[in-house]
Amino acid sequence: MTPADRSRAICATLAAAVMVSAVAAVYAKHKSRKLFVELQALTAERDRLEMDWGRLQIEQSTQASYPRVETVARDKLAMHMPDPRGIEVTGR
């Protein structure tokens, strides 16, 4: 192999390496942007779900309050407090 052929082979190899490196850089940048968009979407969904969770906790505390349970028991279920004479306490 002559020095000129050797020089061309090295130049071609380096050119191919530069092209592969450039394509890899473009791919990495594209993948990075795609993942960032996905991260933003997931963050927005997490924030929405946290707001829903907070709203549901408030709703649960409202629905489970003693006055509300007593009102529902009296009005909708027609329940009433038993006569104190009819209550019997037993030991263990």
N, C-alpha and C positions, 0 to 999 in steps of 0.2 A: 504494500500500500504506500503510495507516494505521499509526501507531506501535504500536497494539495487535496488529495482524496481524504486524508485524515482530517484536515481542516474543515472540509465540507461535511463530513460525518459528524464531527463535534458540533458544528453550527446547526445542522439539521436536528441533532439530538437536543441541543439547547432550545431551539425554536419549538420543538414538540413539547418539551418540558414547560416552556412559558405558556403555550396554548393550554396544556392540561391544567396548569396552575390558574390561569385566567378563568377557565370554565369552572373549576372548583370554587373559586372566589365568588363568581356570579351565583352558583348554586347555593353556596352557604348564605349569601346575602338574601336570596329569595326565600330560603327555608327559614331564616331568622325573621323576616318580615311576616311570613305566613304564621309562624308560631306566636309572634307578638299580637297579631290580629286575633288569634284564637284565645290568647291570654286575656285580652281586653274584653272579649265576649264572655268568657267565663267569669271574669271579675264583675261585670255588669249583672250577670245572672246571680252570682253569689250575693251581691248587694240587694237585689230584688228579693231573694229568698230570705235574707236576714230581716228585711222589712216585713215580709209576710209572717215570719216566725214571731217577731215582736208583736204584731197585730194579733196573732193567734193566742199568744200568752196573755195579752190584755183581755181578749174575749173570754178565754178560759177562766181567768180570775173573776171576771164579771159574772159569768154563768154559774160558777161554783160558790158564789158568796152565800152566806147563811140566809140572809133575808130573801134572796132570789129563790133558793131551794125551798124555803118554807112557803113562799107565795105559790110556787108551782105545785107543791104538795097539797096545799089547801084548795087552790082554785081548779087545777086541772085533774088532780088525782082524787079529790074529795077526801083527803086524809085529815085527821085531827089528832090533837094531843089526847092520850088516854087519861081516863080519870085517875087521879093520884091514888085512890083507894084500890084501883085495879092493878097497880104496879107492885110487883113482888121482887125483892132483892134477894138473891141466893148467894151463898158462899161457895168457895172453890172446893 
